[in-house]
Amino acid sequence: MAPSRRDLTSVNVLDVVPVRLADWEDHGSHVVLLRPPPHAPWYLLPLEWLRTALAVRRIRLDAVGSAAWRACNGTRTGGTIAAIVRDAFGTEAEPIEQRLGHLIRQLRREGLLAYRDIDPVRGPVGRCVTDMLNVR
């Protein structure tokens, strides 16, 4: 049974499957996330647009965060992603479980990630902008 939305503080991020919601650009050593336009009921839309206008529109992840973002393919758990990043960066990524947990929670709070089996996923899953443009 999935926890209620109020009980998400007890969710172990290493057990959930994060799904990318934001489009992103791959710049080789790092990833830049593109904040999506707001989705809200019509009566809250002016507030959401204001919040979006005041927020950072492009978020640049460091190398470890970029590797974690690339590994979030909608089928891997946080634990599997942590192992992939640990294999790629070794001790440079440690403590990977805490870093990954913080990253996933923050990106979820910002509406850039969702938990596959807990959150309702609205709209298309985020795509890599360079893939959409066929630019390599």
N, C-alpha and C positions, 0 to 999 in steps of 0.2 A: 504494500500500500504506500503510495507516494505521500510525503508529508504535506500538510497544508501550506499555503503561501506564507502564513504568519510564522510557521515553524521552520523556516529555511535556515535559521542560525544553527540548527542541529545537523544540517546536511553535511556529510563529509564530501568535500569537493573532489577528492580522489576517487570517489565511487560514482560520480555523475558523469554524463556524457555532454560536454559543452558543444553547442552549435553556434557557428558564426552567423551573426545577423547583419554585420556591416560589410560593405564593400571595402576593398583594400588594394593597396599598390605594393608590389614587391620590388624593392630597390636593392636586391642582392644581399647585403649584410643586414638590412633591417626592413621592417614592414611599416607602412603608414596606413592607419585605419581612417576611413572616411565616415564621419558621423552621418547617420541616415536622417532624412527629414522626420519631423515629429508625427506620431500617430496618436491621435486622441479624439474623443468625442467632440463634436462641433462646438459645444459650449466651453470646452477647455482648450481649444486650439489656439486662441490668442496667447494664453499663458505659455503653452508649449512652444510656440514660435518665438516668444520672447526669451524663454529659457535656452532654446537652441541658438538664438542670435547671440546670446552672451557667452555661450560655451565655446570651447576650442573645437574647431571643425575637423582638424587633421591631427591625429595622435600618432607620434613616432615611437615605436617600441624599440627597446635595446635588442641586442643579438639574442639573448636568452628568451626574452618575451616574444621575439619574432619567430624563433624556432618553435615555441609553444603554440603560437597562433597558427603557424603552418601545419602543425600536427593535429589541430582541432578540425577534424574532417567530419564530425557528426556521428562517428561510429566508435571512436576511442574514448575510454574513460580518462579521468584526470590522472589516475595512477599510471596508465599506459603512456600518457603524454609525458609525465614526469620521468619515466624510464627512457623515453626517446631523447629528451633534453639532456638527461644525465649522460647517456651514451655519447651525445654530440659534444658536450662541454666538460665532462668530467667534474673535477672538484671546483671549477670556476663557477658552476651553477649552484653549488650548495649554499644554503639548505634549500634544495629544489622544491620540496613539498610545501614549505611555508611560502616561498616566492610564488609558486604556481597557484597556491590557494588564494593568496592576496590578489594576484593578477586576474584570476577567473572571477572572483567575487566583485572586484572593481569594474571589470568590463561588463559584467552582468548588471551591476548597478547603473552603469552608463547606457544600458540598452544595446550594447554591442555584441553580447553573447547571451544565450539562453541555455537552460538545462533541458535536455531533450525530453525526458520523461516527466518533468515537473511543470515547466513553463509552457504556455500556449505559444507556438511559434507562428507569428503572423507574417505573411509576405514571403518573398523568396529568401533563401539562404544567401548570405553574403558571398560575393564572387570576387575574384582577383581582377582588378581593372586591367592589368596587362594581358590577362587571358582573354578578356572580352574584346580587346583591341587587336589580339593576335600579335602583340609586340613582345619580342624576347630580347 
